[in-house]
Amino acid sequence: MSRYVLGIDQSTQGTKALLFDEEGKLLCRSDLPHRQIVNERGWVEHDLEEIYGNTIQTVKNLVEKAGIDKSEIAVLGISNQRETAACWEKESGKPVYNAIVWQCARGASICDGIEKQGYASMIKERTGLKLSPYFSAAKLAWIFQNVDGVKEKAAEGKIACGTIDSFLVHRLTGRKVFRTDYSNASRTQLFNIRELKWDQEILDIFGIERSCMAEVTDSDGDYGMTDFECFLVR
């Protein structure tokens, strides 16, 4: 029996599903684009529900296109657009706002305020990243400051934040697993790369609850099981 490796590349312009054999040879690929939501101020967003739906659909399309027995898929790996920030409800998995894309600089005033308070050098020292709205932290802070109810729900432990990988893992596992890897965590500007943990002081500076952040584990760790909304078991 053949055993296949499934890869999902959730990138800025779309979502790709890729099928590999046991020797790492690419056998088949399926792509779906998603909308680029841009307003008059140049803010860039993605619809997280559209991204999740496309993730499921690209896998279905891939299996059909490749003509394989879907029961022979052994493992899944995910790569993703990096600094794009997602925020959703833990219990339902539903986004509280669109994903704010890495290109979006709406958090510039937040970073300016933090720099004026004298925290820029400390943040760079601990995270390895120059204070900038490019990274996820200022984007998440913007959501906390501007989307009704998020800050209050976060204080009650009901909100999850992170990069696209942690959103997909949470949804694909039926909300059972909330994790990210060290590489994605390091691009949020909230992760202390020297102590390898979320930095409580930096979280406080950006106004983000520690309970909102995913468990950080190795890139090749076990991130749970998925059936792609029952597709693999039908």
LUMZA-199613 format. One record per residue: residue in one letter; x, y, z of N, C-alpha, C in turn. Coordinates in steps of 0.05 Angstrom, whole numbers, plus 5000, padded with zeros to 4 digits. Layout:
<pts>
AXYZXYZXYZ...
</pts>
This chain:
<pts>
M501749765000500050005000501750255000S501150444983502550694982501750865007R503651025016503151205038503851485029Y501951675031502451935020502852145042V504352355035504652585052503152815040L501452935056499853165046501053425058G501453615040502453875049500454095043I500054275061498454515057500154755059D500254915038501655175039499555395038Q499055515061497055735062498655995059S498656105035500256335029498556585026T499856805020498557065019496357074997Q496956954975495056974952493056744951G493656524964491856294962492756064979T491455834975492055594990492655374971K494855234976495655014959495654754975A494654544963494854274974496754114956L498653974968500753834952500953544962L501153364943501353084950504152974943F505452854962508052734959508052434964D509852294951510152014957512151974980E512651724986514351665009517251755005E518051804981520751894975520952194972G518652334977518652624975518152734947K517352574928516852664901514052784900L513853034888511253164885509653024864L507252934871505552784853503352944841C502253134858499953274849499653534865R498253734854497853984868495154104860S493854234880491354364876491354634890D490354844876490555124886487755254887L487355424906485055604907485955874917P485156094903485856364913483756454933H484456654949482556784966482657084961R480557224970480257504965482457664980Q483357874968485058074981483258314988I482658345013480858545022482358805029V482259005012483859245015481959485015N482259665034480559895035481960145026E480660375027481760625017484260715032R484660615057487060685072489360505068G488960305050491160115044491359885064W489359855082489259635101488659375085V490059165092489858915078488858695097E486758555089485558345106484958095089H484757865103483757615091481457515108D479557385095477257265109478256985119L478356955145479356695156477556465150E474956515149473056295142473456215113E474056405095474656335067477156175066I479156245081481756095081481255815091Y479755785113479255515123477655345103G475655465091474055325071475755235048N477455415039479255345016481255125024T482055125049483854905058482554635055I480054615064478554365062478154295032Q477354495017476654444989479054364972T481354494977483754414962484554124966V484154034991484753744997482853564982K480253634982478353474966479053474937N479653714926480353734898482853574891L484853574910487353434905486953134904V485353034923484852744923483452654897E481552814889480052744864481952764840K483552974839485353014816487452794815A488452714838490552514839489552234835G486952194841485751934838486751724858I487451814882488551634902486351544922D487051334936485351254959486051434982K484151594991484651795012485451665038S484851415042485651275067488651235068E490051275045492951225044494551485051I493151695057494551935067495351895096A497951915100499051835127499452075145V500152305134501052525151500552795136L500253005151499853265140501853465152G502953635135504653855144503554115134I503854335149502854595142505054805141S505054965120506655205119504755435115N505555675122503655895122504956165118Q503256365110504156635110504756715139R506856855143508056855170506957065189E507357315184506657515204503757595205T502157495186499257545186498057455212A496357625224495257575251492357495250A491757285265488957185268488057195297C485457235300484257255327481557125326W480956935343478456785341477556695369E475056605370473956495395474856215399K475756145423476755875429474555675427E472255735438470055535440468955465412S468355665396467055625371468955605347G471355715351473355725329472755945309K470756105314469956315295471656565298P472556675276474156925278472557155290V473957325305472657565315473157795296Y474957755277475557965257477157825235N477257955212478857845190481757825199A483257645186486157645190487357905179I489158025194490558265186493258175173V493558235148495758125132498358265138W500558115135503258215140503858485126Q502558525103502958775088501759015101C499858975119498259195130499759335153A499859605150501459765169499659915189R497159825193495359975210496260005239G498159835247499159845275501460035279A501960205259504260385261504060575285S501660675290501360865312501760725339I500960475340501460315365504460285370C505960215349508860195352510160455359D509160675347510160935353509861005383G507560935394506960985422508760825440I509260575432511060395448513860495447E514760595424517460695421517860945439K515761115439515961355455516161295485Q515061065493515260975521517960855528G519660815507522360725512522760425511Y520860275499521059985500522359855475A522960015455523859905429526359735432S528259835446530859685449530459415464M528859425485528359175500526858975483I524959065467523458885450525258755429K526958915417528858805398530758605410E531758665434533558495448532358225454R529858225462528557975471527357815448T526457955427525057815405526757785380G528957945379530657935355529458105332L527358245337525958395316525758685323K526358855303526059145307523059205309L522359375328519559445332518359545306S516159415298514959475272512159375270P510359515255507659415251507559185231Y509859115219510058885201509358625216F510158605241509858355256507058335268S506358105279503658045288502758205312A504658275330503958395356502258645353A503158835337501659085334498959035320K498758845302496258775289494258665310L495158485327493458375348492658595368A494558765374493858985392491759165380W491859205354489759365340487059235343I486958975340484358835343483358865372F485058825391484258855419483259135425Q484359335412483559605418481159705402N480559565380478459675361476059495356V476259245363473959055358472459015384D469959085384468259075408468258795421G468658785447468358545462470858365463V472858405446475158235445476758245471K477358485479478958525504477658395528E474958425530473558315553473458005551K473057895528473057605524475757495529A477857635521480557545525481157525555A480257725571480657725600479357485613E477257375600475857135610477056875599G479156895583480456665572479056535548K477356695534475756595512476756655484I479056785482480156875457482756735451A483156655426485656545416486856735396C489456765397490956935378493256785366G494056875342496556755331496856795302T498656645290499056645262497256435249I497156435222495156265208495455965215D497855875220498255595226496655505251S496755675272495355595297492355605293F491355785276488455795270487655545255L489155465235488555225220488754965237V490754945253491054715271488654695290H487854925301485654925320483054835306R482554935283480054865269480154585257L482454505246482654235234482454015254T483254065279483053865300480453885316G478554025306476054055320476354205346R478154405346478654585369479954435392K481154205387482454055408485354135413V486654235393489454305395489954595388F491254735405491955015401494955045404R496355025382499355025382500455175359T502955265362504455365340507355265343D509055325324511855235327513655475333Y516055415340517955625349518355835326S518455735301519055925279516856125275N514356035277512056215274511856405298A512256285322512156445346514156675345S516556615334518656815333518057055315R515957035298515357245280512957425290T512157375314509957525325510857785339Q513457795347514558005364513457995392L512557765400511657715427513157485441F514957365426516357125435519257185442N519957105466522757155476524456925465I526156995445527756795432530156695449R530656835471532856755488531856555510E529356595518528156415539526256215526L525756245500523956065485521156045498K519956275503517256285514516056555507W513356575509512056825506513057015528D513557265521514757455540512457615553Q512057565579509757685593509957995592E512258105596512458405595511758515568I512658385547511958485520508958445514L507858225523504958185520503458415534D504358485558503058705573503358975558I505659015547506059265532504159295509F503659075494501859075472498959035480G498458975506495758945516494458685508I496058465507495058205498495258005521E493057865527492957675548494757425542R496257325561497857085557496156845551S493756835561491956605556491056585527C491456795512490656805484492756655466M495156615476497256515459497556215460A498256105437498455815434500755685448E500555435454502855275463504955265441V507455305448509555305427511055035429T511254895407512554635406514254615381D515754395378517554355356516054345329S517354425308516154425281515254145272D516753945281516153675272514553515293G513353655312511753525333509053425323D507753285341505053185335503053405342Y501653505321499753715324496853625323G496453365329493653265330492853125305M490253055305489052905283486853065269T486453025243484353155229483152965209D480553005203479252855181478253045160F479053295161478153495141475153505139E473953565162470953585164469653325153C470653105163469652835157470252735129F471652885113472252805085473852545085L475752505102477452275102476152025112V473852055125472551815137470051735121R469351885101466951815085467551595066
</pts>
